[in-house]
C-alpha cells in the first residue's frame, strides 16, 4: 500500500535503525551488547539468550516469568539452540531455564540500555516494512452533515512526523498509585512502535521525565504531542530551541494562567476550521475545531513560541445521553507549516498511544496483572512487550490477540518476527 502524507519517517526512526545496523546481524547479536550483571560463577545461559526466550514466549502471550519458563520447558530443542541455550547436563540432557533463572536475569538488567536496543530493533523493522498506508480510520467513514461542513477525508494533507508522549502505571507493581511503578514512553503512532521509555523517579511525577525521555532522539521537524502534564514553558522552549521540533500540548485548568488566556480569546470571531461527524462504537460524535493565530512577537502568551491556539468542542451521544466537552491545545505550528485538518489529525492521532500501546499491553499482554516487582524486572518486561507490539504492527497484524495465539503455535515464525537468524550456534 503506498504511503500517504500522514506517514513521513521521523528522524528518530532512521537514527535508531542505523544504530541497530551497527550492533549486529540480528536481535540475539544486538542484545549481546547488554552488560551482564550476573556473577561470573554459575552462569549457565547467556543473558542475550534468556532475553530472547522471554521475547519469544511473550510473543505467544506468555507474559509472566513463570509462564515464560513453561514456554521454554516445551520449546523445541532446535529453538533453544538457535537462542544460544544449548546447555546440557553430564548425561547429555538439554537443560532449560526455569522461572527463578529468568527472574534473576531480569532483576539486575541495565534497563536503559535494554530500552535503547529494543527500540532500535523495532525501528529497523519499521524501516524494513517500507511504505505504510494512511493512519486514518478507513473502516469508520465520516458522515456528511451539510455541504458547508468540512469532511476530513484530506486529513493527511500537511501532516508531519509525530511522537506521542504519555505515562502509564504498572498496576501490578503496587497496591496503590503511590507504590506502583510508572513509565513514560514516546510512541510513534503511524507505525505503532515505542521509540523510548523511562521510569518516573520515586517522589516525582512524569513531568520531570520529558527531557530525559526525548533527549537522545533526533526530533528535527517532528511534532511532539503530550497531555497537560507536560505543558510547561521549559518543555516548549527546549523542544523548539534545542531540538528544532514542534509541540502540540493540551491546556487544562492545572495551568491556570495559560488556561485563562485560552478561554479569554475571542473564539466567536473565528469560524469552524474543521468539523467531523462520526457514528461508531455505539456512539454519535461531532468534533468542531477553531484556531486562532497568536502574535508571537508580542510574547504575552504564557507559553514560549506559541503560534496557534486551538479549541475543540466534542459533542457525544451515547445511549440517548448527550455530553459536551471543550478542550484547548497550544502549538508553535502555524498555517504555513501545516493545515487545520492536519492539526485535528495530530490531535486525534495522539490517542494512538492509548489505543495501540497501553490498551494492548493491559488487555492482550496482561501487564496490569503481572505482579513482578523486583528492581528492574517490571520495566524490562514492559520494554519487551513494547518490542513485540511494535513488531506485530510492522508485520501488518491488526488483531494482536489473534496474532499472539498463532505465534504461540509456530516457533520458527516467532524467531523470524523477532529478527533472530534460524541457525544453530
C-alpha positions in Angstrom: 0.0 0.0 0.0 1.6 3.3 -1.0 2.3 5.8 1.8 0.4 9.0 2.0 1.4 12.2 3.6 0.4 11.1 7.0 3.4 8.7 7.4 6.7 10.6 6.9 9.6 9.0 8.6 10.6 10.7 11.8 14.4 11.4 12.0 14.5 9.4 15.3 13.3 6.3 13.3 16.3 6.5 11.0 18.6 7.2 13.9 17.6 4.1 15.8 17.5 2.0 12.7 21.1 3.0 11.9 22.1 2.1 15.5 20.6 -1.4 15.1 22.5 -1.9 11.9 25.8 -1.1 13.7 25.1 -3.5 16.6 24.7 -6.9 14.9 23.1 -9.0 12.3 20.0 -10.0 14.4 18.3 -9.4 17.8 20.4 -12.0 19.5 23.6 -10.3 18.5 22.2 -6.9 19.3 21.3 -8.0 22.9 24.9 -9.3 23.4 25.9 -5.6 23.8 24.0 -5.6 27.2 26.3 -5.6 30.2 25.8 -8.8 32.1 25.1 -8.1 35.8 25.3 -11.7 36.9 28.2 -13.2 38.7 30.7 -15.0 36.5 30.4 -18.1 38.6 27.5 -20.4 37.9 26.4 -18.8 34.6 24.7 -21.4 32.6 22.9 -19.4 29.9 24.0 -16.2 28.1 22.0 -13.1 29.0 21.1 -12.4 25.4 19.6 -15.9 25.0 17.5 -15.6 28.1 16.1 -12.2 27.0 15.3 -13.7 23.6 13.5 -16.6 25.3 11.5 -14.0 27.2 10.6 -12.2 24.0 9.8 -15.4 22.1 7.5 -16.6 24.9 5.8 -13.2 25.3 5.1 -13.1 21.5 2.8 -16.1 22.2 1.1 -14.3 25.1 3.2 -15.8 27.9 4.0 -12.6 29.9 5.0 -13.7 33.4 8.4 -15.3 34.3 6.6 -18.5 35.3 4.7 -18.6 32.0 7.9 -17.8 30.1 9.6 -20.8 31.9 6.7 -23.0 31.0 7.1 -22.0 27.3 10.8 -22.7 27.5 10.1 -26.1 29.1 8.2 -27.2 26.0 10.1 -25.4 23.3 11.8 -27.4 20.6 15.4 -28.2 21.2 16.4 -26.5 17.9 14.7 -23.3 19.1 16.7 -23.2 22.3 19.9 -24.0 20.3 19.2 -21.1 18.0 18.8 -18.9 21.1 22.2 -20.0 22.4 20.7 -22.0 25.3 22.1 -25.4 24.3 23.4 -26.2 27.8 23.5 -29.9 28.6 24.0 -31.9 31.7 26.6 -34.6 32.1 24.1 -37.1 30.8 23.6 -35.1 27.7 20.1 -33.9 28.5 19.2 -30.4 27.4 18.8 -28.0 30.4 16.0 -25.5 30.2 15.9 -22.1 32.1 13.4 -22.1 35.0 11.4 -19.2 36.4 14.0 -18.4 39.0 16.7 -18.1 36.4 14.6 -15.9 34.2 13.6 -13.6 37.1 17.2 -13.2 38.2 18.3 -12.3 34.7 15.6 -9.6 34.6 16.2 -8.2 38.1 19.5 -6.6 37.6 19.4 -5.5 34.0 20.6 -2.2 32.7 17.1 -1.3 31.6 18.2 2.0 29.9 20.4 0.0 27.6 17.7 -2.6 27.0 15.2 0.1 26.1 17.6 1.5 23.5 18.3 -1.9 22.0 14.7 -3.0 21.7 13.7 0.4 20.3 16.4 0.0 17.7 15.1 -3.4 16.7 11.5 -2.0 16.4 12.8 0.9 14.3 14.7 -1.4 12.0 11.5 -3.5 11.5 9.6 -0.3 10.7 12.1 0.8 8.1 12.2 -2.7 6.6 8.4 -2.7 6.3 8.7 0.2 3.9 5.8 2.4 2.9 2.6 2.2 5.0 -0.9 3.4 4.5 -2.8 6.3 5.9 -3.3 6.1 9.7 -6.9 7.4 9.4 -9.8 5.1 10.1 -11.0 3.9 6.7 -13.5 1.5 8.2 -15.3 4.3 10.0 -16.2 6.9 7.4 -17.3 10.4 8.2 -21.0 11.3 7.9 -21.8 14.4 5.9 -23.8 16.9 7.8 -24.2 19.6 5.2 -22.4 21.0 2.2 -20.7 23.6 4.3 -19.3 21.1 6.8 -15.6 20.2 6.1 -15.3 16.4 5.9 -11.7 15.5 6.8 -11.0 13.0 4.0 -7.9 15.0 3.3 -6.8 14.8 6.9 -3.3 13.7 5.9 -2.5 16.9 3.9 0.2 18.8 5.8 0.7 16.2 8.5 4.2 15.9 9.9 6.2 13.1 11.7 4.7 12.7 15.2 5.7 11.3 18.6 3.2 10.9 21.4 4.4 11.2 25.0 2.3 9.6 27.7 2.7 7.9 31.0 1.4 4.5 32.2 1.2 2.9 35.6 2.2 -0.8 36.1 -0.7 -1.6 38.3 0.7 -5.0 39.4 3.8 -3.5 41.0 2.0 -2.0 44.0 -1.3 -1.8 45.9 -1.8 1.9 45.5 -0.8 4.6 42.9 2.0 5.7 45.3 3.5 2.3 45.3 3.1 1.4 41.6 5.9 2.0 39.2 5.1 4.4 36.4 6.8 4.6 32.9 6.7 7.4 30.4 7.1 6.5 26.7 7.5 8.1 23.3 5.2 6.4 20.8 5.4 6.7 17.0 1.7 6.4 16.1 1.9 5.9 12.3 3.9 2.7 12.7 2.8 1.7 16.2 6.3 1.4 17.8 7.7 2.7 21.0 11.0 4.7 20.5 11.9 5.4 24.1 10.7 4.7 27.6 11.9 5.9 31.0 10.7 5.3 34.6 9.3 8.1 36.8 11.6 8.5 39.7 10.1 7.9 43.1 8.7 11.1 44.7 8.3 12.9 41.4 5.8 12.9 38.5 6.0 12.3 34.8 6.6 16.0 34.1 10.3 15.5 35.2 10.8 12.8 32.6 10.0 14.8 29.5 13.6 15.9 28.8 15.4 12.6 29.7 12.9 10.7 27.6 13.3 12.7 24.4 16.9 14.0 24.8 18.6 11.0 23.0 16.2 11.2 20.0 16.6 13.3 16.8 13.4 15.3 16.8 14.0 17.8 13.9 10.7 18.6 12.2 8.8 16.2 14.5 5.5 17.2 16.2 5.7 16.1 19.9 2.2 15.8 21.3 1.6 15.4 25.0 -1.1 15.9 27.6 -1.3 18.7 30.1 1.2 17.2 32.5 4.0 18.2 30.1 2.6 21.6 29.1 5.4 23.7 30.7 7.3 26.7 29.4 10.6 24.9 29.8 9.5 21.9 27.7 8.1 24.2 25.0 11.3 26.3 24.8 13.5 23.2 24.9 11.7 21.5 22.0 11.7 24.5 19.7 15.1 26.0 20.5 17.2 23.0 21.3 15.6 20.1 19.5 14.2 22.0 16.5 10.9 20.2 16.9 7.3 21.3 17.2 5.0 20.9 20.2 1.3 20.2 20.4 0.3 20.5 24.1 -3.1 20.1 25.8 -4.0 23.0 28.1 -6.1 22.3 31.2 -7.0 24.1 34.4 -3.9 22.9 36.2 -2.1 25.7 34.3 -4.5 28.5 35.5 -2.7 31.4 33.8 -2.4 29.7 30.4 -5.9 28.2 30.7 -7.4 31.6 31.4 -5.6 33.1 28.4 -7.0 30.4 26.2 -10.6 30.8 27.4 -10.3 34.6 27.1 -9.5 34.5 23.4 -12.4 35.7 21.1 -13.5 32.3 19.8 -16.8 33.7 18.5 -14.9 35.8 15.9 -13.5 32.9 14.0 -15.4 30.2 12.1 -15.0 26.4 12.5 -11.9 25.3 10.7 -12.7 21.6 10.9 -15.9 19.7 11.6 -16.0 16.0 11.9 -19.2 13.9 12.4 -18.9 10.2 13.0 -21.0 7.3 14.2 -19.1 4.3 15.5 -18.7 2.0 18.5 -22.3 2.7 19.6 -21.9 6.4 19.8 -22.5 9.5 17.7 -19.9 12.2 17.8 -19.4 15.7 16.4 -16.0 17.4 16.7 -15.6 21.0 15.7 -12.3 22.9 15.9 -11.5 26.6 15.8 -8.0 28.0 15.6 -6.6 31.5 16.4 -3.2 32.6 15.3 -1.2 34.3 18.0 1.2 37.2 17.7 4.5 35.5 18.7 6.3 38.9 18.5 4.1 40.3 21.3 5.1 37.4 23.6 2.3 37.9 26.1 1.1 34.3 25.8 2.1 32.2 28.8 3.9 29.5 26.6 7.1 30.2 24.6 6.8 30.2 20.8 3.1 29.5 20.9 1.8 30.5 17.5 -1.7 28.8 17.3 -4.4 28.3 19.9 -6.9 25.5 19.3 -10.3 24.9 20.7 -12.2 21.7 20.1 -15.8 21.0 21.2 -16.7 17.4 21.3 -20.4 16.6 21.4 -21.2 12.9 22.1 -24.4 11.0 22.2 -24.3 7.6 23.8 -27.5 5.6 24.6 -29.6 8.8 24.2 -27.4 10.8 26.6 -25.6 13.8 25.1 -22.4 15.3 26.6 -20.4 18.3 25.5 -16.7 18.8 26.2 -14.4 21.7 25.4 -10.6 21.2 25.2 -7.8 23.5 24.4 -4.4 23.0 22.7 -1.4 25.2 22.0 1.2 24.7 19.3 4.1 26.5 17.7 2.8 25.4 14.3 1.2 27.9 12.0 -0.8 27.5 8.8 2.2 28.0 6.6 3.7 24.9 8.4 0.6 22.8 8.3 -3.2 22.9 7.8 -6.1 23.0 10.2 -7.2 19.5 9.1 -3.7 18.2 9.8 -3.7 19.8 13.3 -7.0 18.0 14.0 -5.4 14.8 12.7 -2.4 15.1 15.0 -4.7 15.7 18.0 -6.7 12.6 17.2 -3.7 10.5 16.4 -2.2 11.3 19.9 -4.6 8.8 21.3 -2.9 6.0 19.4 -0.5 5.7 22.4 -3.5 4.6 24.5 -5.3 2.5 21.9 -2.4 0.8 20.2 0.1 0.6 23.1 -1.2 0.9 26.6 -4.6 -0.8 26.0 -2.8 -3.7 24.2 -0.2 -4.1 27.0 -3.0 -4.3 29.5 -5.5 -6.5 27.6 -3.5 -8.7 25.3 -0.3 -9.0 27.4 -1.9 -8.7 30.9 0.6 -6.1 32.0 -1.5 -4.8 34.9 -1.9 -8.4 36.2 1.8 -9.0 36.3 3.0 -8.8 39.9 6.7 -9.0 39.2 8.2 -6.2 41.4 11.9 -7.0 41.6 14.0 -3.9 40.9 14.4 -3.6 37.1 12.2 -6.6 36.1 8.9 -4.7 35.7 10.4 -2.2 33.2 12.4 -4.9 31.4 9.2 -6.9 30.8 7.4 -3.7 29.7 10.2 -3.0 27.2 9.9 -6.5 25.7 6.1 -6.0 25.5 6.7 -2.7 23.6 9.1 -4.5 21.3 6.6 -7.3 20.4 3.7 -4.9 19.9 5.8 -2.8 17.6 7.0 -5.9 15.6 3.4 -7.1 15.2 2.3 -3.7 14.0 5.2 -3.6 11.5 4.2 -7.1 10.3 0.8 -5.8 9.4 -1.1 -7.5 12.2 -4.4 -5.8 13.0 -5.8 -8.3 15.6 -2.8 -8.7 18.0 -4.6 -11.1 20.4 -5.2 -13.5 17.5 -1.6 -13.0 16.3 -0.2 -14.0 19.7 -2.2 -17.2 19.7 -1.0 -18.0 16.2 2.7 -17.3 17.1 2.4 -19.4 20.2 2.0 -22.4 18.0 4.7 -21.5 15.5 8.2 -21.1 16.9 10.0 -20.6 13.6 7.6 -17.8 12.7 8.2 -16.3 16.2 12.0 -16.3 15.7 11.5 -14.7 12.3 9.3 -12.0 13.7 11.8 -11.2 16.4 14.6 -11.0 13.8 16.6 -14.0 15.0 18.5 -15.8 12.3 17.5 -19.5 12.2 20.9 -21.0 12.6 22.4 -23.0 15.4 25.2 -21.5 17.5 
